[in-house]
Amino acid sequence: MTVAPDFFDTEPRNWRARLALSVEVMRELSRATDPQEMYAVFARYMEQLFPVSRYMTISRRNLRHPDYRVARFSEWETPVNPWKESHRLPIRHGGLLAELLYGDLPRVIDGLALDADDPAAEYLAGQRSLLAVPHYDNGIAQTMLIVTRDDVETFPRERVADLVMLSNLFARATQTFVLSGAVKEAFDGLDYELRSIAEIQRSLLPAEKPRVPGLDVAVHYQTAKRAGGDYYDFFPLSNDRLGVLIADASGHGAPAAVLMAVAHSIAHTRPEPPQRPGEFLTYMNAHLTRRYTRPTGSFMTAFYAVFDPANGTLSYASAGHNPPRLLRAADGFKMVLNRAQKLPLGIKQDEVYLEQTVPLLPGDQVVFFTDGVIEAVNTDGDVFGTAHIDEELATCLPTAGALLKAILASHGLFTAGTSAADDRTLVVVKRT
């Protein structure tokens, strides 16, 4: 059984063959990778079901009455891709095609006759019947399919509605394909930029762990997106001391990464090393507030500690950051370093940060973390919190690296089946 030679043939004898062809075309359309390929498949399908003498597509997108653009024409030897080569498409002014396109309605014309000076004459010469099918976008015929035959009265009006529906459905599918392609292209461009930002951001972080006599250090850093707002840094100081900074910029993604980079620049262009935690955070806050955070309303939590293993002390100051945990190796006592809390950086320009000093004895361990660690949730919506960190800390593992791995293992088990919603940074320091 062969397919009916004409879309307007209403005889039911060929329904099986027409259905088979429709299924074959739908399968092929589902495999198309670009709108031009989709159009070629659909055009081939229509040529089998709906043979015509000529066809063309005209468009009014970004034009004003009575101008229109000829997007496709069956007589062109070399097809033009209207989505990528619009500059090659001829623009015409007025005449029958402008009347049809701006009329916004389907039309059937029998006994087609054109004036010699009509811009459509070069496309429709010798044609006797015309069917105009508008393709609507936001209720307006932005484009229109024009099909013609060289015989008169060959387009039965009772079947026009079916063709209008079929043609518009395909046009909408093609437009959706074009838009999804544009979205993907924009996403790929943004993703490339974020990857570049992430690479720059990672280059600002310490290239290796510090080597300070009497201290063992381990670090884990993970962004939720390509780039993030978590920041950690190490500052080797005189007399075998070590400054440890952990910070978290407000927000996520590129804006947070920019603020992180600004904070890094302020910290590393400072004329003298950050010897005193309170004075260092006061300096950071003044510069961030004066130049960067006020216009945007952004801010940054931060915790800065100076380890002095020779004198057995730990000095610290906090700008609204999650207080680290300190475990005394001698008696297993856990201390929360929360006695020097002040506002986050970038909120109040004249904020003065105070500091506290606590003993640091052999075997003592300190765990720094950002809120992305403790605010992570599991599949039941439960929050990881600080209790799991305290549990692992209580085991008093022999090295900073071992403790870090234990916390990450507990965290990974707890959050299995979920994705990271925020950046996660952990720093473990042990006095050996």
Stockholm file with secondary structure:
# STOCKHOLM 1.0

chainA/1-432         MTVAPDFFDTEPRNWRARLALSVEVMRELSRATDPQEMYAVFARYMEQLFPVSRYMTISRRNLRHPDYRVARFSEWETPVNPWKESHRLPIRHGGLLAELLYGDLPRVIDGLALDADDPAAEYLAGQRSLLAVPHYDNGIAQTMLIVTRDDVETFPRERVADLVMLSNLFARATQTFVLSGAVKEAFDGLDYELRSIAEIQRSLLPAEKPRVPGLDVAVHYQTAKRAGGDYYDFFPLSNDRLGVLIADASGHGAPAAVLMAVAHSIAHTRPEPPQRPGEFLTYMNAHLTRRYTRPTGSFMTAFYAVFDPANGTLSYASAGHNPPRLLRAADGFKMVLNRAQKLPLGIKQDEVYLEQTVPLLPGDQVVFFTDGVIEAVNTDGDVFGTAHIDEELATCLPTAGALLKAILASHGLFTAGTSAADDRTLVVVKRT
#=GR chainA/1-432 SS CCCCSCTTCCCGGGHHHHHHHHHHHHHHHHTCCSHHHHHHHHHHHHHHHSCCSEEEEEECTTCCTTEEEEEEETTCSSCCCTTTCGGGSCEEESSHHHHHHHHTSCEEEESCCCCTTCTTHHHHTTCCEEEEEEEEETTEEEEEEEEEESSSSCSCGGGHHHHHHHHHHHHHHHHHHHHHHHHHHHHHHHHHHHHHHHHHHHHHSCSSCCCCTTEEEEEEEECSSSSCSEEEEEEEETTTEEEEEEEEESSSHHHHHHHHHHHHHHHHSCSSCCCSHHHHHHHHHHHHIIIIITTTTCCEEEEEEEEETTTTEEEEEEEBCCCCEEECTTTCCEEECCTTEECCBTSCTTCCCCCEEEECCTTCEEEEECHHHHTCBCTTCCBCTTHHHHHHHHTCCSSHHHHHHHHHHHHHHHTTTCCCSSCEEEEEEEEC
#=GC SS_cons         CCCCSCTTCCCGGGHHHHHHHHHHHHHHHHTCCSHHHHHHHHHHHHHHHSCCSEEEEEECTTCCTTEEEEEEETTCSSCCCTTTCGGGSCEEESSHHHHHHHHTSCEEEESCCCCTTCTTHHHHTTCCEEEEEEEEETTEEEEEEEEEESSSSCSCGGGHHHHHHHHHHHHHHHHHHHHHHHHHHHHHHHHHHHHHHHHHHHHHSCSSCCCCTTEEEEEEEECSSSSCSEEEEEEEETTTEEEEEEEEESSSHHHHHHHHHHHHHHHHSCSSCCCSHHHHHHHHHHHHIIIIITTTTCCEEEEEEEEETTTTEEEEEEEBCCCCEEECTTTCCEEECCTTEECCBTSCTTCCCCCEEEECCTTCEEEEECHHHHTCBCTTCCBCTTHHHHHHHHTCCSSHHHHHHHHHHHHHHHTTTCCCSSCEEEEEEEEC
//
